[in-house]
Amino acid sequence: MYKLGIDVGGTNTDAVIIDEDLKVVASVKSHTTPDAYDGILNAIRAVLETSGVDRSQIGQAMLGTTQCTNAIVERKHLSPIGVLRLGAPATVGIPPMVDWAEDLKKIAVKTAVIGGGFEYDGKELAPFDEEAARAFFLELKEKGVRSVAISCVFSTVRNDHELAAAKLCREVMGEDVHVSVSSEIGSMGLIERENATILNAALYQVAQSFTEGFAKSLADEGITNADIYLSQNDGTLMTMDYARRYPILTIACGPTNSIRGASYLSKLKNAIVIDVGGTTTDLGVIQNGFPRESGVAVTIGGVRTNFRMPDVISIGLGGGSIVRQRPDGSVTVGPDSVGYEITEKALCFGGKVCTATDIAVRLGMSGLGDKTRVAHLTEDFAQKAMEAILALVEDAVDAMKVSADDVDVILVGGGSIVLPAKLSGARTLAKPAEGGVANAIGSAISKVSGTYEQLIDFSAHPRDEALAQAKKEAAALAVEAGAIPETVEIIDVEDVPLAYYPGNTSRVKIKAAGDLSRKG
């Protein structure tokens, strides 16, 4: 059995086929097209032709895509939704979407804040106003709305009211309505959690489109025996159904795929990963084989959220970054780039724009294109450009460190030719042979995970018993997402005491991961 991994980036769509021993059989890079599906189809066809693999032998297909991110940033293809908050009278002072941009606010057909919610210790703040909720859902039904976001005060402590509201929503609007519940998506903090839930609800048609489109692309190419998975932003995979329920979890899956792929190729479980693309460079951290999670609220398309996201820094440096000399003699690199037009516009390919790739060719770091076309670039100019490139990357590496000590660094991505074999702050610098398609490899070799997060008072529940139960819950979530039960293991445990809470309360967060099951 073979696995097919695809990752759609801003410049290239990468595809790989790997065998049962997780060895790369074939890999290709194809330009990302305005319609992502054309690029995906081109990549699938190219990698199948290169590998010669029998299509019937491909048992699993994985896709990492930027379409949810693009939909939010570009304000395109978002669904009309209803937003219901259970938090009156305590939270009426700050209505839902209060700080959203006006063009994005329009996705909400109707918003309401009704009675319900809990105190920080789990006591009921106000009874759930079922009558108001029913009237809200009836109005949405009349307006043809098919997606609803439900949030509740301190639903990460108790989600009784959210679940009751979700059940009522399906009774009133039909079982096929898409319901996003905040306790399943975000973390502590009502507004940020609610924001993430609203975005999730608005993405349901985008998710339906790319899951069905990917399945159709595979079927059109004769790949009919493959189980289909989508990459999510913690470096693991999810089933098609799971992706349709939680499309927001695909946001930033590209960098996490690269981080996982880099770890696999280099055999390093703890390192900083530098993924150089055509337009940008993403830096992330691999911890115990999985991407380090961001500990701060993340803004997506101008919306502040607190659902899990990888700790990634992006800088405007890529293989296509434009190099310029200022009047004072100094040299700048980026942040603008020729992107996927590099083979037409870069000097070494006969174009007229000096790019970071041209600098690498001029300095003998790469054999791409025709080196005679960059011979007119002076040594001084090329060295100044390389100094600018190094300054950008080394500053970003320092920003990712947690101490002043040198760290192991893994260099991947199609644009990695623009960086030398040594970097300041790097103890070792690994540059795997297949690093150009690390993102697609990361997608193909990923496991399936489940994350359990809850506030637990150890005065009421003995710590050992509470943690053991939490681990079972995390494992169950991993199995629900598509993992083989016997392979599930706990990969991360956080137990953070909360001094401002009564008793002996801690925020417990546990992640479990396991191998993919074959579901046929």
Sequence and secondary structure as in RCSB ss.txt:
>XXXX:A:sequence
MYKLGIDVGGTNTDAVIIDEDLKVVASVKSHTTPDAYDGILNAIRAVLETSGVDRSQIGQAMLGTTQCTNAIVER
KHLSPIGVLRLGAPATVGIPPMVDWAEDLKKIAVKTAVIGGGFEYDGKELAPFDEEAARAFFLELKEKGVRSVAI
SCVFSTVRNDHELAAAKLCREVMGEDVHVSVSSEIGSMGLIERENATILNAALYQVAQSFTEGFAKSLADEGITN
ADIYLSQNDGTLMTMDYARRYPILTIACGPTNSIRGASYLSKLKNAIVIDVGGTTTDLGVIQNGFPRESGVAVTI
GGVRTNFRMPDVISIGLGGGSIVRQRPDGSVTVGPDSVGYEITEKALCFGGKVCTATDIAVRLGMSGLGDKTRVA
HLTEDFAQKAMEAILALVEDAVDAMKVSADDVDVILVGGGSIVLPAKLSGARTLAKPAEGGVANAIGSAISKVSG
TYEQLIDFSAHPRDEALAQAKKEAAALAVEAGAIPETVEIIDVEDVPLAYYPGNTSRVKIKAAGDLSRKG
>XXXX:A:secstr
 EEEEEEE SSEEEEEEE TT  EEEEEEEE  SSHHHHHHHHHHHHHHHH   GGGEEEEEEE  HHHHHHHHT
 S   EEEEEEEETTTTTS TTTTS HHHHTTEEEEEEEE  B TTS BSS   HHHHHHHHHHHHHTT  EEEE
EETTTTT  HHHHHHHHHHHHHH TTSEEEEGGGT  S HHHHHHHHHHHHHTHHHHHHHHHHHHHHHHHTT  S
 EEEEE TTS EEEHHHHHH GGGGTTHHHHHHHHHHHHHHT SSEEEEEE SS EEEEEEETTEE B  S EEE
TTEEE S  B  EEES  TTEEEEE TTS EEEEEEE GGGHHHHBGGGT SB BHHHHHHHTTS   S GGGGT
TS HHHHHHHHHHHHHHHHHHHHHH SSSS EEEEEESTTGGGS S  TTEEEEE  TTGGGHHHHHHHH  EEE
EEEEEEETTTS HHHHHHHHHHHHHHHHHHTTB GGG EEEEEEEEE TTSSSSEEEEEEEEEE B    
